[in-house]
Structures are given as C-alpha cells and as structure tokens.
C-alpha cells in the first residue's frame, strides 16, 4: 500500500477574482522555480510533476483540492517526489498561508479531505490521468448543476451544539476563525442548532459593556472563555461591547435584540452565501441551514447584508467592523456594477410588491412584480436565496388571498412552505404558520379583504398541464 504525503487547500478556492489572482501568482512562482526541471511539464490545463504518482496542479484554482503522492517505495525514492511535495508546499504557503494544510501518513497526520471523497469524485468526474496505476489526486470538479445531490443527512443527527461531523472550526487567513465543511452537505440540511450564550438589546458602547459584564457573571467559566475568544473588530475601552457588536446576530429580522453563540458566531459573511441563519422565537435558538449543496472544503458562509455594494460595505463597516472582500466584492468593477443594478432592482420590486395601495387597486401588477423579482433573484444569487424566495412567495400568497383567490394562494403558500422548510426547518413557527395557510387560505386575516374579483376555490387549479402552462396560469401571464 505505502504511505501518502501532501497538502490540501482548505478552504478550497472560489472562482472569485481575488482567489483567481492568488492562484495565478502561485502557478507563476511554480513555473519560475522549476523552469529548468525536465520532470516538471507545463501543459494547457495542468502543471504535471513526473515523479512518484505524477501529482498535478490545475490551471484553474477552484478545481484544486490536494497535491500528493505515495512517498514510500522504489519509484518514489528514485524520482524524488517527496522533495517536490515539500517544495511546492512551501511555494503554496508563501501565497496562501494557513490555507495550506500539510499531512503525512507516515506520522499519522491525515489530510482534510477523506480518501473516499477524493476517490469517488475522481471516479465521477474528468481527471488528469497518469501513466501509473494510481492517478494524481487533484480534481477537476464539475459545475454544481452536474453534481448529484448527496444523500440527505437526518436532522436527528444534529444536536444543540451542531453536527461536528459536518464542519470543522479552523483559522481562515484574513478572516479569523470560520467553519469549513468536512463532507458534502446537501441543500436544506440543518448544519447547526444552537441556543445563545445570552441575548442583549442594542445600546451605546459604555452601557453595552456593563450589561455584557453582568451577563457574563451568570455564565460558567467555560462559557465565559468562549465569549472572550470571539473576535473583536472594535478594540478599545469597551472590549465586551466590541465583541458583542462584532458577533451578535439579530434575534429575528429587524430585531434590536442580538444573540451571542459559541459556534454560530464563528461563521463568516459572504454577499453570495451558501447558508442561512434563522431565529426560532418559540424554541429560543438559532439554526443554520445549507441553501445550496456545499462541497467538502468550502467555507460555510451566511449573509449579514443584501444592499448594493456601497450601502452594503458601509453597513458591514459600521455594524460589524470589517470591509468585505468576498467572492462578489472582489470581482472587477464592471461585475460589481452589474450586481448593484440587480440589487437596486430587487429593492425597487420589493417596494412595489409591498405597496398596499397597488395591491388593492392593481393586484395583477403586484403579482407581475413578484414574477419579475424571482428572475432577478436567480440572476443575482444563482438559486441560493431560499429565504428571500420564501418571503416572495408569501407576498404573492397575500396578493391572491386578499382578492379571494384560494387556488393560487394555496400554491404560493405551498412554495413558501417548501422554501421555509429548506432554510428554517419544519419546526420553525413561521414554517408551521405557512403550512396551515397552504391547507386553508381562508384562515388568513386578509382573505377577500380587498375584493372578490379573483374568487376561486382551493382546488380550482389546472390539472394535467405542463409546467409552462401551469406557471402562466399561476402568475396570470398572457400568451
């Protein structure tokens, strides 16, 4: 069998501009370092090392997981593959720092990525071959739409502290600590369910500092240490207030009360998140659900702000004390401007939908705005914005139910319910509320409050039609 050695990229690189530039800088360093080495071949898709099991580096960094080879046996010794692994590792560390995770099976130090994950992915997808029996272990990963949805993870496996089989807490270069997926996490999986160490209403720093101090006195020593270990972007006289401002998550949308969590507060922000946080008022806990399939090695990320870039960056600086450099914010100016246009359109459409006068007098225009908003959300977030979709479908439900249309209202309530289950869980009070309205739209207090011009029964939806025809009926589209 022999022993393997190498290094993993954790978290794996995104396709963002910053990660792309760093990978290109790393590859250029590798090319220069091995410019006169005949065992290192630069091809159009990879840099390949003709030693050991021929480990390779792809030209696109988001496709890279691992650089490794067996380091025992005659072939490894003859070709000097261990030296290549050590040298490439040092070149990578110079660019990526703590993102590079070395491992060596000779010393019982194991890689971040499980071999079964590596081998299964290699078998499933196109790889760079080698002349040896065992292939190199960097992976060419497919687009997300080509990845088969992993088997669902039973929610019963997630305890109050979170399912640590799903993630690992680790240092993220330039971002403090963060959570990184240890395995593929299917969309809709509850990753963490956690009660806060304490909650506190927002106040001025001097007052907040003393209020936090009182809260800390009531906690056991280990919980006090967990709070004090959290990052502080507002150092100074009022340290407790600085930790609170940096880390607290609102207990519900727009709430002035924030919660502090030992684990959830370690999750970093992205303007294009892959997870959603939700406060359950009845259970008094916060949950984190995957809003798309998260691949092993990806950082788990939630969103703190959804505005266009300037307003978003201002909010993040003032509220949380950092400048965002996520995959979206590190894109070229033209891409950021296109995103800003979409987010401005989202805000405008949201205002149109929420206008009660328009909903009363021109419900079809309000419904059309909901339909338009779905397409803009998909363009901006790429199908990961389940929470906003849940709210949008509920808005469409309210438009229909206010004019007596039970058929369409029940469909929109069903879609809102399904989205809520994915991003909040079945036990969320809001999820349960929408589930009840899905079954009986007349229970909503605004049923037929504006008119009965769209009056219909709940079962009056079309049957035996294709999806396109059904959507035309649902959204009242002409043609």
C-alpha positions in Angstrom: 0.0 0.0 0.0 2.6 2.6 1.1 2.2 5.9 2.7 1.0 9.2 1.1 2.0 12.7 1.9 1.0 16.1 0.6 -1.1 19.1 1.3 -4.7 20.2 1.0 -6.2 23.6 0.2 -8.7 24.4 3.0 -11.0 26.1 2.5 -10.9 25.4 -1.3 -10.6 28.3 -3.6 -13.6 30.1 -5.1 -13.9 31.4 -8.6 -13.7 34.9 -7.2 -11.3 37.5 -8.6 -9.0 37.6 -5.5 -8.6 33.8 -5.3 -8.1 33.6 -9.0 -5.3 36.2 -8.9 -3.6 34.4 -6.0 -3.7 31.1 -7.8 -2.2 32.6 -10.9 0.6 34.2 -8.8 1.3 30.8 -7.2 1.4 29.0 -10.6 3.8 31.6 -11.9 6.1 31.0 -8.9 6.0 27.3 -9.6 6.8 27.8 -13.3 9.8 30.0 -12.5 11.1 27.8 -9.7 11.0 24.7 -12.0 11.9 26.4 -15.2 14.9 24.2 -15.9 13.5 21.0 -14.4 12.7 18.4 -17.1 10.5 16.4 -14.7 8.0 19.4 -14.5 5.8 19.8 -17.5 3.6 22.8 -18.1 0.6 21.9 -20.2 -2.5 23.8 -21.3 -4.6 22.5 -18.4 -2.1 21.4 -15.8 1.4 21.6 -14.4 2.4 17.9 -14.0 5.3 16.6 -11.9 6.7 13.4 -13.4 7.7 11.9 -10.1 6.0 9.4 -7.8 2.4 9.2 -8.8 2.7 12.3 -11.0 0.9 14.9 -8.8 -0.5 17.8 -10.7 -1.7 21.4 -10.4 -4.7 22.6 -12.5 -4.6 25.9 -14.2 -7.9 26.9 -12.5 -7.5 27.1 -8.7 -11.2 26.4 -7.9 -10.6 22.9 -9.2 -7.7 22.2 -6.8 -8.1 20.1 -3.6 -4.9 18.2 -3.0 -1.3 17.8 -4.1 0.1 14.4 -3.0 1.8 11.2 -3.9 2.9 8.0 -2.3 6.4 8.7 -0.8 7.4 5.1 0.0 8.7 2.5 -2.4 11.3 2.4 -5.1 9.5 4.7 -7.6 9.1 7.5 -5.0 12.7 7.3 -3.9 14.0 7.2 -7.5 12.0 10.2 -8.7 12.4 12.3 -5.6 8.6 13.0 -5.3 8.9 13.9 -1.6 11.2 16.8 -2.4 8.6 18.1 -5.0 5.8 17.9 -2.4 7.9 19.8 0.2 9.0 22.5 -2.3 5.5 23.0 -3.9 4.0 23.1 -0.4 6.4 26.0 0.6 5.6 27.9 -2.6 1.9 27.5 -1.8 2.3 28.6 1.8 4.1 31.8 0.7 0.9 32.7 -1.2 -1.9 31.1 0.7 -0.5 30.9 4.2 -2.7 29.0 6.7 -5.0 27.8 3.9 -2.4 25.1 3.1 -2.8 22.1 5.3 0.2 19.6 5.2 -0.3 16.0 6.1 1.9 12.9 6.1 0.5 9.4 6.7 3.9 8.2 7.9 3.4 10.3 11.0 -0.4 9.6 11.4 -1.2 13.1 10.2 -4.2 12.9 7.8 -5.5 15.2 5.1 -8.6 17.3 5.5 -10.4 15.5 2.6 -11.3 11.9 3.2 -9.9 9.5 0.6 -13.3 8.0 -0.1 -14.5 11.6 -1.1 -11.4 12.1 -3.2 -11.7 8.7 -5.0 -15.4 9.0 -5.5 -15.1 12.4 -7.0 -12.2 11.2 -9.2 -14.3 8.3 -10.5 -17.3 10.5 -11.1 -15.6 13.4 -13.0 -13.0 14.0 -15.6 -9.4 13.8 -14.2 -5.9 14.2 -15.4 -4.5 10.7 -15.9 -1.0 9.5 -15.1 0.9 6.5 -16.5 0.8 4.9 -13.1 -1.9 2.7 -11.6 -2.9 5.3 -9.0 -3.9 8.6 -10.5 -2.9 12.0 -9.3 -5.4 13.3 -6.7 -6.2 16.8 -7.8 -9.7 17.0 -9.0 -11.5 18.7 -11.9 -14.8 19.5 -10.2 -17.9 19.9 -12.3 -20.3 22.8 -12.2 -22.8 22.5 -9.3 -25.7 21.6 -11.6 -23.7 18.4 -12.6 -23.2 17.2 -9.1 -25.7 14.6 -7.9 -27.5 15.7 -4.8 -25.9 13.9 -1.8 -28.0 11.7 0.4 -29.9 13.8 2.9 -28.4 13.9 6.4 -31.0 13.1 9.1 -31.9 16.1 11.2 -31.9 13.9 14.2 -28.1 13.7 13.9 -27.8 17.4 14.6 -27.7 18.2 18.3 -27.9 21.5 20.1 -24.2 22.2 19.6 -24.3 21.4 15.8 -23.2 18.3 14.0 -19.4 18.4 14.1 -19.3 15.6 11.6 -20.4 18.2 9.0 -17.9 21.0 9.7 -14.6 21.9 11.3 -13.7 25.2 13.1 -10.4 26.5 11.7 -8.4 29.6 11.1 -9.3 31.3 7.8 -6.5 33.6 6.5 -7.6 37.2 6.7 -11.0 36.3 8.3 -10.2 34.9 11.8 -11.9 31.7 12.6 -14.5 30.1 10.4 -16.4 26.9 9.7 -15.4 24.6 6.8 -17.4 21.7 5.5 -15.8 18.4 6.2 -18.2 16.5 3.9 -20.6 17.3 1.1 -23.6 19.0 2.8 -26.9 18.7 0.9 -29.1 21.7 0.3 -31.6 22.1 3.1 -29.5 20.3 5.7 -29.6 21.8 9.2 -25.9 22.3 10.0 -26.2 23.9 13.5 -29.0 24.4 16.0 -27.7 26.5 18.9 -29.0 28.4 21.9 -27.3 31.7 22.6 -24.9 32.2 25.5 -27.1 35.3 26.1 -29.2 37.9 24.3 -29.0 41.6 24.7 -30.7 44.7 23.4 -28.6 47.1 21.4 -27.3 50.1 23.3 -24.4 52.6 23.3 -20.9 51.0 23.9 -20.5 52.1 27.6 -23.9 50.8 28.6 -23.5 47.7 26.5 -20.1 46.9 28.0 -21.6 46.9 31.5 -24.7 45.0 30.5 -22.5 42.3 28.9 -20.4 42.1 32.0 -23.5 41.4 34.1 -24.5 38.6 31.6 -21.0 37.1 31.8 -21.1 36.8 35.6 -24.1 34.4 35.2 -22.2 32.1 32.8 -19.9 29.2 33.9 -16.2 29.7 33.3 -16.0 27.7 30.1 -18.8 29.8 28.5 -17.1 33.0 29.6 -14.0 31.9 27.9 -15.9 31.0 24.7 -17.3 34.6 24.6 -13.9 36.1 25.3 -12.3 34.1 22.5 -14.6 35.6 19.9 -13.1 38.2 17.5 -13.3 41.9 18.3 -13.3 44.4 15.4 -13.9 47.3 17.8 -11.0 47.1 20.3 -10.7 49.8 23.0 -12.1 50.8 26.3 -15.3 48.9 26.0 -14.0 45.4 25.0 -17.1 43.5 25.9 -19.2 45.8 23.7 -16.7 45.4 20.9 -17.1 41.6 20.9 -20.9 42.0 21.1 -21.0 44.4 18.1 -18.7 42.2 16.1 -20.5 39.0 16.6 -24.2 39.4 17.7 -26.9 38.2 15.3 -30.3 39.8 15.5 -33.0 37.6 17.1 -35.3 37.8 14.1 -35.3 40.2 11.1 -35.0 43.8 12.2 -34.8 42.9 15.9 -32.9 45.2 18.2 -32.1 42.2 20.4 -29.0 40.3 19.4 -27.7 36.8 20.4 -24.2 35.6 21.0 -23.3 32.0 20.1 -20.2 29.9 20.7 -20.2 28.3 17.3 -22.6 30.2 15.0 -20.7 33.5 15.7 -17.6 31.9 14.1 -19.4 31.8 10.7 -18.1 34.4 8.3 -20.1 36.6 5.9 -20.4 36.4 2.1 -22.6 38.6 -0.1 -23.4 35.4 -2.0 -23.9 33.0 0.9 -24.3 29.2 0.9 -26.2 29.0 4.2 -29.0 30.9 6.1 -29.3 31.7 9.7 -32.8 31.9 11.4 -34.0 32.7 14.9 -36.7 30.4 16.2 -38.7 32.6 18.6 -40.6 29.8 20.3 -37.6 27.5 20.8 -35.3 30.4 21.5 -32.5 29.1 19.3 -30.7 29.9 16.1 -30.4 27.5 13.2 -28.0 27.4 10.2 -29.3 25.6 7.1 -27.4 25.0 3.8 -29.1 26.9 1.0 -27.3 25.0 -1.7 -25.1 21.9 -1.9 -22.0 22.8 0.0 -18.9 20.8 -1.1 -16.3 19.4 1.3 -13.6 22.0 1.8 -15.9 25.0 1.2 -16.3 27.6 4.0 -19.8 27.8 5.4 -21.0 31.4 4.9 -24.1 33.5 5.8 -25.1 37.0 4.7 -25.2 40.0 7.0 -26.4 42.5 4.4 -28.1 42.4 1.0 -27.9 46.0 -0.2 -25.9 47.3 -3.3 -22.2 47.4 -2.7 -21.6 50.9 -1.3 -24.5 50.7 1.1 -23.6 47.1 2.0 -19.9 47.9 2.7 -21.0 50.9 4.8 -23.4 48.7 6.8 -20.7 46.0 7.3 -18.1 48.5 8.5 -20.4 50.4 10.9 -22.3 47.3 12.3 -19.6 44.6 12.2 -16.3 46.5 11.7 -14.9 44.9 8.5 -14.5 45.6 4.8 -16.0 42.7 2.8 -13.7 41.0 0.2 -15.9 38.0 -0.6 -16.2 36.4 -4.0 -18.6 39.0 -5.2 -16.9 42.0 -3.7 -13.5 41.0 -5.2 -14.9 40.9 -8.7 -13.9 43.5 -11.3 -15.7 46.9 -11.1 -18.0 46.0 -14.1 -19.3 42.9 -12.4 -19.9 44.7 -9.1 -21.8 47.4 -11.0 -24.0 44.8 -12.7 -24.6 43.3 -9.3 -25.5 46.7 -7.9 -28.0 47.2 -10.7 -29.7 43.8 -9.9 -29.8 44.6 -6.1 -31.3 48.0 -6.8 -33.9 46.3 -9.0 -34.6 43.9 -6.1 -35.2 46.8 -3.7 -37.4 48.6 -6.2 -39.5 45.5 -7.0 -39.8 44.7 -3.3 -41.2 48.2 -2.6 -43.7 47.8 -5.4 -44.8 44.4 -4.1 -45.2 45.8 -0.5 -47.3 48.8 -1.6 -50.8 48.2 -0.1 -52.5 50.7 -2.4 -51.1 49.0 -5.5 -52.0 45.6 -4.1 -55.6 46.8 -3.6 -56.1 48.6 -6.9 -53.7 46.8 -9.3 -53.1 43.3 -7.9 -52.1 41.9 -11.3 -49.2 44.5 -11.4 -48.2 43.5 -7.9 -48.2 39.8 -8.9 -46.2 40.6 -12.0 -43.6 42.4 -9.8 -43.3 39.1 -7.8 -42.7 37.2 -11.0 -40.1 39.7 -12.2 -38.4 39.5 -8.8 -37.9 35.8 -9.0 -35.8 36.2 -12.2 -33.7 39.0 -10.7 -33.0 37.0 -7.6 -31.9 34.0 -9.6 -29.6 36.1 -11.7 -28.0 37.7 -8.6 -27.8 34.8 -6.2 -27.9 31.8 -8.5 -30.6 29.9 -6.7 -29.2 30.1 -3.2 -31.5 32.8 -1.9 -34.1 30.4 -0.4 -35.1 32.8 2.4 -35.9 35.7 0.1 -37.9 33.3 -2.2 -39.9 32.1 0.8 -40.8 35.7 1.6 -41.6 36.5 -2.1 -43.9 33.5 -2.4 -45.7 34.6 0.8 -46.1 38.1 -0.7 -47.7 36.5 -3.8 -49.9 34.5 -1.5 -51.1 37.6 0.3 -51.9 39.4 -3.0 -54.1 36.5 -4.1 -55.7 35.8 -0.8 -56.7 39.5 -0.4 -58.8 39.2 -3.6 -60.4 35.8 -2.7 -58.2 33.6 -4.9 -57.8 30.4 -2.9 -56.4 28.3 -5.8 -53.4 30.5 -6.5 -53.0 31.4 -2.8 -52.6 27.8 -1.8 -50.0 27.1 -4.5 -47.9 30.2 -3.4 -48.3 29.1 0.3 -47.0 25.6 -0.7 -44.0 27.1 -2.4 -43.3 29.4 0.5 -43.7 26.5 2.9 -41.2 24.3 0.9 -38.7 27.1 0.9 -39.1 27.7 4.6 -38.5 24.0 5.3 -35.2 24.2 3.4 -33.9 27.3 5.2 -35.6 27.3 8.6 -36.7 23.7 9.2 -40.1 22.1 9.7 -40.2 23.2 13.4 -39.9 26.9 12.6 -43.1 28.7 13.8 -43.3 30.6 10.5 -43.0 27.4 8.6 -45.8 25.9 10.5 -47.9 29.0 10.0 -47.5 28.9 6.2 -48.2 25.2 6.2 -51.6 25.9 7.8 -52.4 28.6 5.2 -51.4 26.2 2.5 -54.1 23.9 3.7 -56.7 26.6 4.2 -56.0 30.1 2.8 -59.3 31.4 4.3 -57.6 31.4 7.7 -55.5 34.4 6.7 -57.0 37.6 8.3 -56.9 39.5 4.9 -58.8 36.8 3.0 -61.1 38.7 0.5 -60.3 41.9 2.4 -59.7 44.0 -0.8 -62.1 42.3 -3.2 -63.5 39.0 -4.5 -62.5 39.7 -8.2 -60.3 36.7 -8.3 -62.6 34.4 -6.3 -61.8 30.7 -6.6 -61.9 27.5 -4.5 -58.7 26.0 -3.3 -59.0 23.0 -5.7 -59.6 25.2 -8.8 -56.0 24.9 -10.0 -55.5 23.4 -13.5 -54.8 19.7 -13.8 -52.8 17.6 -16.3 -51.0 20.6 -17.8 -47.2 21.1 -18.4 -45.1 23.2 -16.1 -45.1 26.2 -18.5 -48.8 26.2 -18.8 -49.2 25.9 -15.1 -46.9 28.9 -14.5 -48.8 31.0 -17.0 -52.0 30.3 -15.1 -50.3 30.8 -11.7 -48.8 34.2 -12.5 -51.7 35.3 -14.7 -49.4 35.6 -17.7 -50.9 36.4 -21.1 -50.0 34.3 -24.2 
